[in-house]
Amino acid sequence: MKIALDVDGVIADVIESWLSYSNQIRPTIFKEEITTWDFWKKFDINRYNFYKELTLCWKNWHILPPTEPYLSQITKELAEFGQVDIVTARELSTDIF
């Protein structure tokens, strides 16, 4: 069995970083208010600005928090059921390798 784990929002909580950035330049948004992927519409944020800002947040990938505690252990346990692949649709410019 193949198991794919997406980086954005599944492994890395980039929204925490984005909120920190966004809340400095526009009215405060709380994480609890983010309930859908296209939440930027609700806050009248331009989609392209949102993606640009998200890409900037990935520049500091090494400080992005995991989405939940014990994520490495959970991933290890998933590997007992099949091949675990880490996947993303992020821009190549955010590639760390």
N, C-alpha and C positions, 0 to 999 in steps of 0.2 A: 504494500500500500504506500502511496505517496502522500505526504502531508506538506502543505505549503503554508508558511507563516509570513504574512505581510509585515514589512518593517513599520510603515506608517500606521499608528494607532493600534497595532496588535502587539508588536514588540517594543517599539519606542514611542513614548508619549510626547511627540513633537508639539502637540497642542499646548502643553504647559509652557514651552518656550515661546510659542507664538503669542499666547495670551500675555505673557510678560512684555513682549514687544508691542503688541497691539494696544494694550492698556496705557502705554506711554504716549500714544499718538492719537487716540480716539477715546470716546467714553468707555468706561470699564465694562468688560464682559466677564461673567463668572463661568467657570467650567461647567457648572450645573445647567447653564443656559444652552450649552451646546448639545443638542439632542439629535441632530441629523448631519449628514456629511455636508450638505450645502447650506449650513447654518449662516454663512456670510450674507445670504439673501435677507434673512430676518433682520440683520443689523445694517443693511444697506451698504455692504462692503463690496466693492468691485471684485469680481471673480479673479481677474488677472492680477490685481493688487494682492489679493489673498495668496494666490499661488506664488507670486514673487516673494512675499514676506515669508511664506513657509520654506521656500528654498533658502532664503537667508538664514533661517533658524537651523537648517541642516548643516550649515557651515560649522556649527558648534556641536556636532553629533556626539562628541565624547562626553558632553555633560547632560545629554537628554536622558531623563529618567525612564526606567522600564514602565510598562503599563500596569504591572502588578508585581508583588514580591515573589521571590522564589522562581522567577521566570526561567532561569537556566536549569533548575531542577525539573520543572514542568516540561521543558523542551527535551531534556534527557529522557524523561519518562515517555514522551510521545515517540521518541526514536525507537523504543522497544516495540512499537506497533508498526513502524514502517520507516521509510526514508523521509527525513525532514529536510525540506528546502526552505531557505530564507529568500523571499522574493520582494520585489518592489517595482513601482512604476515611477520612481523618482527620476528627476532629470540627471543626465550623466554628469553634469557639473557638480553634483553633490556626492559623487562617488568618492569614497575614502581610499580606494586602492589605486 
